[in-house]
Amino acid sequence: MKLPPIDMTPVSRPYPMTTMFGAIAAAAERVPEAPALGFMGKITTFRSFVEKIELAAGAFLRYGIREGDAVTICMPNTPQGVICLYALNRIGAVANMVHPLSSQKNITFYLDYSESKMILTLDQFYTKVKAAVEETKGKPAILTARIQEELPFVKAVAYQYLKNRENLKYPGKDGLVWSDFLKTGKGVTLPAVKFEKDKTAVILYSGGTSGTPKGILLSDFNFNALGMQVGEIAGCRLDYGCKFLSVMPIFHGFGLGIGIHTVLENGAMCELIPQFTKETYAKAVLKHKPNFIAGVPTLFEALLKVDIFDGADLSFLKGVFSGGDSLSPELKKRADSFLKSHGASIQIREGYGLTECVTASCVTPHDRAKEGSIGLPLRDTLYRVVEPGTFNELPRGEMGEIIISGPTLMIGYKDAPQETADALRTDDDGRTWLFTGDMGLMDEEGFVYFKQRMKRLIVTSGYNVYPSHIENILDKHPAVDYSCVIGVKDSYKMQRVRAYIVPAPGVKADEETKKEILEYCKEYLDVFERPKEIIFKEELPKTLVGKVAYHSLEEEAEKEITV
């Protein structure tokens, strides 16, 4: 394998001027026999990983995929999905990342939107993907993977006949199966690794800063810079011998940017978890003994409630990261206490970011935390707090819109020049800033405090109310498991505050509990902040990555008015 030398030309500090694949290949040259991927008992070394990537790259070339072409990866966290990502990158193609549980209509949209030439999915999703492809304009080819292809022999046989026998009929005798596809890559001459700083490598999807779903165009440079930034602040050396439990999905910036690429770029190992419940995830933590774990706050909330950790020694944990949603001060305290009582000499570290800058751009330091703070910006990343929609910087301690500048800012939104121009703006000094649409403040030491997404602002009787603040108060009450606060249309106040609450285990969802919570709110919330109504639910709707889907509750409330 011959690679061009890595260009270490300084930006504001030296970042590797190579592709995502080039960064992985460089890691493989440093530690060829180190484990890169772990999957249900099977270990893939860096040497073998790169060999499989290049084999797959050759196969994509044989099937007509060329530089600039898009291929959709509609997969959970499996070796095939990760190998496919880097194989496409190896030949300069674009990886379009899609959740495998997306609806058929949405998969059709993603395929047409990205103009994908092919889609990789698991056999268990084949019928849905096939139906989605039949409704597309381009009719991309379907490449089907099977879980058992990446399992140790005995497990593969057992899985195939005990759990996956029904899916063996897919894709049919004329369909394209991953294991056969790889064989066609033998003997194919690959082009030289080609790096262009502003070329699209990956498309991820997000609501964007305006709330409308968009394809976010991210570059090799974005991902490689993130890998170096996070590697520096891990709290211990993220390198050979370190293991990361990669449970956040690869279609998500957090999962792909940190859980996969950052880990591999630094020569550490990804233990891939394709699906999980709180119980299976807890078992995976104890079985694999990872040095690093990451997840959304709801995941850590769930982990604190499983019995399997009783008496367990978690001293192997060197980093625990929370992102994707606000970590309440109360949950952080409970998580930190849990870690300490189980032998881990670390704190849970909150990160903040948007898919528009891949993922985290600000993280709590490993050795210090301030209550309510999301920490300090990563190296070469600048934060400002400004009057919303302007470059007018506000004094420290004053709340305004958070804007970010740094090496991980997206190229832009696909086919959306106006939305891109609204989100990415250049100041008088020629520096580009991402206007996040999030409200926050910065203290005198530079610690950042995220307060609320601007689009969740509730305006009641002329007062601005921030739902996350109320949720943090509610979540501290012993009768509350977790909550979500929305604004409901009100003919007099414009909006009134409504709280949806999942009661703590053993708590009755009755009027007495409701009165108790409302009385408690009087102690901590101004009169205009207090919920005017409380609705108990057994559970709250979640997004595909585990956040509380407050938009679903807003839609539910809207229907009440229109019915």
N, C-alpha and C positions, 0 to 999 in steps of 0.2 A: 504494500500500500504506500503510494508516494503522494505526499501532500506538500503544498507550497508552504514556505515558512510563515509563521504567524507574525503579522505586522503589529508591532507594539507601539505604533505612533501615538504620542500622548493626545488625549482629548483634554480633560482637566486632570486626569491621571491616566496611566496606561491601561486601556482596554484592549482585548484581543481583537484585531481586525480580521475576523474570519467568520465563517458561517456557524450556525448552531452545530452542524455536523463536525465542522473543523474543530470546535471546542471540545467535543466528545472524543474525537480522534486524538487530540492532544492529550487528553486524560488517559486514553488507552495506551499511548506511548509511554506515559509515566508509570502506570500501574496495570500492565496488560493482564495479569493473572488475578487481579482484585475482582471481587464480585460487583457487577453493575446492577443486575436485576435479580430479585428473588420473587418467585411466584408459586405459591402452594407447594413448596418443597423443592422446586427446581431452581438451581442457581445458574446464571449466565455471566461469565466473566466479561471484562471489557474487551478482551481480544475477540471472543466469540460474538459479542454484541456488535462490534464494528463489522465483522465478517458477514453477519446476517443483514446488517443495514446495507452493505454494498451489494449483497446478493439480491435483496429486494429492490434496490435502486436499479440494478440491471434488468430485473423483471419489469419494472415500470417502463423503462426505456423500450423494452421489447414489445410492450403492449401500447406503445405510441404516446406515452406521457412525456412531455417535454418541458423545458424551462418556461416558467410562467404559467403553466397549466395548473388548475386547481383540482385537488382530489379531496373528497370529504371523508373524514375519519369519524365514524359513528360508533364508538366503542367505549366500554368501561375501561378501567385500568388493567390492561393485559399486556404481555410482551408484544403481541402483534401490533397493537395500537401504537406503542412507543417506537418500535422498529419502523413502522410505516411512516411516522412523523419524520424521523431522521433520514429515511431513505428518500422521501420526497425532497427534503432539504438538500440532500447530497447532489441531486440533479437540478436544483434550482426551481423545483415545482413548489406550489403553495398548499399548505395543509389547512383545510377548512374544518374546524373542530365543532362537532355537533353532539348533543346529548342523545344517547341511544333510546331513551324513554320519551323523546320528543314525539308529538303526534304525527300521524302520516302526513297531514296537510303541512305541518311545519317543516318536515323533512323535504317535502317537495319544494317549498319556498327556499330553504337553504341551498338546495342543489341548483335551482335556477338562478338564485341571487349570486352565487359564487361561480356559476357556469362550470360546475364540476364535470370532469370527464370520466370519473370513476368514484365509487363509494365503497369503503371497507366497513363491514359490520359483522356481528356474530350471527351464527345460524339461527339462534332463537329469536332474532329480530328480522329474519329474512322475509317473511310474508309481508310484514308492514313496510319494509324498505322497498320490496318489489312493487307493491301497490303505489308507493310514493314515486318511484322512478317512472312508472307507467303514465303518471300525470305530468311529468316534467316536459320541458321543451327539448332538452338535449339528449334524453334517454341515456344517461351515463351507465357504464358497465358496473355490475355488482361483484365485488370481491368478498367472499365469505370465509370467515375464520371460525375455528372451533376451539373451545377452551382446552380440550384434551390434547391439542397439538403442542401445547407448551407445558404439559405435565410430565412428571416422571412416569416411566412405563407402567408400573403397577397401578398408579393412580389414574393414568390415562385410560386404561382398560376398564377400570371400575367406573370411572365417570361416564365413559361413553355408553356403557350398557345399563348402568343403574340410574343415571340422571339425565342423559342426553340422547337416548336412543331414538326418541320421536323426531328429533331435529336432524337426524342423519339423512333424511330424505331431501333436505335442502342443501344446496341449491338445485339438485337434480343432476343427471349425468352430463349435461352440457354446460353446467355452471362452472364458475371459477372459484376454486378452493385455495386458501392461503398456502397450505403446504405444497400443493402442486405448482402454484404460482411462483413460489420461491425457486423451484428447480429450474424454471425458465430463465433465471437470471445468470446462470452459469455461462461463462465465456463471453459475456457482454462487456465491451470496452466502455468504461465510464469516462466522462469528460473530467477535466481538471476542476477542482473545487474553486468556485467563482464567488467572490464576495463583493457586494455592493451595499454600502451603508444604509441607503434609504429604499432598499428593495423589500417588497412584502414577502415574508416567510410564512406567517401564520395569520389566519382570520379567526378571531374569537368574537363572541356575541355578548352584547350587554344592552341595558336600557339606555345607555348613553347619559350625558348630563342633562338632556331634555326629557328623558323618560320614554322616548320612542326607540324600539329595538333597532340596533344598527350592527353592521359588521365592522369590527375594529381591526385595522391593518397594522400589524406589528412586524418588526424587522429582526434579523439576526442580531444586530447591534443591541436592540432593546433587551433581548433575552440574555445575551452574553454579559451585558453590563449589570443586569439584575443579579446574575449568578455570582459575579465578583463582589457586588455590594453586600449581598446577604451572606456570602461566605465569610466576609470580614467581621460581621457582627453576630455570628452564630453563638458566641460565648465560649466556644472551644474550637479547636481546629476541625473544620469540616473537610475531611479528606479520607484517604484509604483507611479502612477500619471502622468508619462511621456508618451507621444505618439509619435510614429515614423511613418511617411508615407512611407510604404514599397512598393515603386514603381519599384525599380531595381529588375530584375527577379531572381527567386530562382535558376536558372541554372547557375548563374554568381557569382563569388566569392564575389563581392561587395554586391550584393543583398542578397545572402545567409549568408555570414559571418557577415556582419554588419546590413543589413536591417531586418534580421530575428533572427539569433542566438544571436548576441550581445545584441539585445533589450530584447529578452525573458530571456536570462541568468541573466540579471540584474533586472528582475521583471517588465519591462516596457511593453507597449502595441504596437503591430504591427497593423496598419490600412492597410489591404491588398488591393492593387490596381491591378486587373488582367490585364487590358489593359488601354491605355490612349492616348489622343492627348494633345497638349499643352493647349487646352481650357478646356478639362475635368479634366486635372491635376490641372490647376489653380483653377477650381471650388472645387476640392477636398481639396486643401489647405485651402480655405476660409471656407468650410463646416466643416471639421474635426478639424481645428485649431491645427495641430500637433506641438509639441515642436521641432522636428527634421525632416529635410528633406535632401535627398541626391540624387545625380544624376550625369550624365556626363555633360560636358560643353555645348554640343549642347542643352540639356534640359533647362539649365538656360538661354541660348541665346534666346530660344523660349519664355520662361516665361516673359522675359523683354518686349516682344512685344504684349502681350495680354492686352486688355482694361479693363478686369474684375478687375484688381488690382487698378484701378484709385480710389484714395481716401481711399483705404482699410487700416485697421490697422493690421499690422503683428507683433505686439509686443509679440505675443505668441511664436514666433520662438526663440529658445535658441541655435540652432545649424543648420548651413547649410553647407553641405559638398559636394565637387566636386571631382570626381575621374574618373578613367577609361580612361582618356586622358588628355593632357596638357590644363591647364586653362591659357589662354593668360592674360598678365598683363592688357590689355585693357578691357577684359571681367570682370576681377576681380574688376576693378575700377567701372565699370558700375553697377555690381551686388551689390557692397558695398554701392554705392550711392543710389541705388534702395531700399535696406533694410533700410538704415538710413532714407530716405524720407518717409518710410511707418511705422515708429515707432519701428523697430527692432534694438536693441542696440548691434548688433553683426556684424561680417564680414563673408564673405564666406570663408570657410577653405578648402584648397586644400590638397588632400591626394595622396600618391604615393605607388604603390605596384604592385605585380604580383600575378596571381593565384597560382604560385609556393610557395607563402607564404600566401595563402588564399586570401588576398586583401591588404588593407592599412598596411604599416609598417612605414610610415613617414607622419606626419600631421602638418599643420600649427597650432601653438598654438592659443588658443582662444583669447588671449589678445595682440598678437603681430604678425606682418607679415613683410616679406622683399620682395620687388618686385622681381618676378621671382623665388622665393624659394618655395619648396614644404614642408618646415618646418623642424621639428626635428624628429628623430627616436622615435618610441614608446619605453616605458620602456622595458629593457632587450633585445632590438634590437640594434645591432651594424651595422654601415655603414662604409665602407672604399671606397676610390677612388684609383684605382690601374692602372698600365699599363695593357691594355686589355689582358685578358687571363692569367695573372700572379698574384702573391701575392705581387708584388713590389708596396708598397704604395707611392702615390704621395704627394708632399707638398700641404698644404691648398691653394685653389685658382686655382690649376692646374686641367685641365680636363682629365678624364680617365674613366675607366669602374667602375660602381657602383657594389659593392658586399655587400651582406647582411647576417648577422647571427642572429639567435634568435629562440624563441620557436614556431614560426608559419611556419618554413620551411617544405615543403612537405616531404613525405616519399620517393617519387621518381615518375618517369613516369612509367606507366603500361607497362610491357613487353618491356622495352627499356633501358637495362642496360648501354649501351654506352652513350646514351643521358643523362641518370641520372648522370653518372660519369662526363660528361662534365659540367653539370649544378651545381652539388653539389660536392664541393671539400673540403678536410680537410687540414688545415695548419699544420705546425710543432708543434703547441701547442695542436693539437687534436681538434680544433674548426672547425665545418663545416660551409662553406660559400656557398651562392647561387650566382653564376655568372650571372648577370641579362642580359648582352648584351646591357645595356643602358649606355649612356655617361652622365657624370655630373661632378659636383665639390662640394666641401664643403668649407665654409668660416671659419674664425678663431673662430667663436662662435659655430660652429657645424651645422649651417643651411645648408641644402642640396639643390642643384640646379640641377634639371633634364634638360638636354639639348636635347638629341636625342637618339632614339633607334639606335643602331649601324647598324642594317640592313636597315635603311632608309638613310644612309649616301650617298650623291651624290659627286662623284669625277669628277671635271671638270677642264681640263687643269692642272691637278696635284694638284688642290686646293680641300680641304675638305669643303663641303657645307652642312649645317644642315637645312633640310626643315622646321622644326618647327620654327626656328628663322625667316625665310622669311615669313612664315604664320603669325607669330605674328606682323610683320611689315605691311603686307598687310591688316590684319584685323583692323588695326587702321585707315585706309583710309575711309572717309565717304561714298565712293561709293561702298565699299565692305561689303557684309553681312558676308560671311565666305569664306575660301579658302583652297586649298590643293595643295602642291607643290611636284612634282616628278622629277626624273631624266629620260631624254629620250636619247636613244642611239644617238650618234653623231660621224660621221666618223673621225672628226678632234679632237674634245674636249673629246672624249670617252662618255661623257654625257653632255647634256645641260639642263638648268633649265626651267621647264615649270610650269606655275601656272594655276590652274583651279579656277575660281572665280564665286561665286553666287553674282550677284549685289544686293546692298541694295534696298529696296522697292522704286519704282519710278525712279530708275536710269536706263538709257538706256544702253543696252549692245552693244555699237557701237565703232567705231574706235576712236572717240574723247575721250570716257571714258578710253579706253585702253591706249592712249597716256598720258592722265592725270596720270594714275596709274604708268606707266613706268617712267615718269618724277619724280613723288614722290619717287619712289624706289631709284633714284640716290642720294637722300638726306640721305638715311639711310642704303644703302647696298653697299658693295664693288662691283667693276665691275664684278668680277667672281660670285657674289651671285645673281645678278639681273636676273629676269626671261627674257629669250630670246624670250619667246612667252607667250601670255595669251589667254586662252580659256574660254569664258563665258558659263555658264550652268544655267539652271533654278534651279537645285538642284544637289547635289553630292551624290553618292552612300553611304549608311551607313551599318555598320555591324548590327548584331542582337541586340546589346546593345547600338546602337546609335552613335558609333564612325564613323568618315569619313573613308570609306573603300579605303584607298590609293592603296591597292593591285589591286583593280578592275580597277582603273585608269591606273596603270602601265601595266596591261594586255591589256587594250584598246589601249594604246600607242604602245605596242609590236605588236599588230595586224596591226597597220598602216604601220609598217616596213615590215612585212612579206607578206602583201597583194600585 
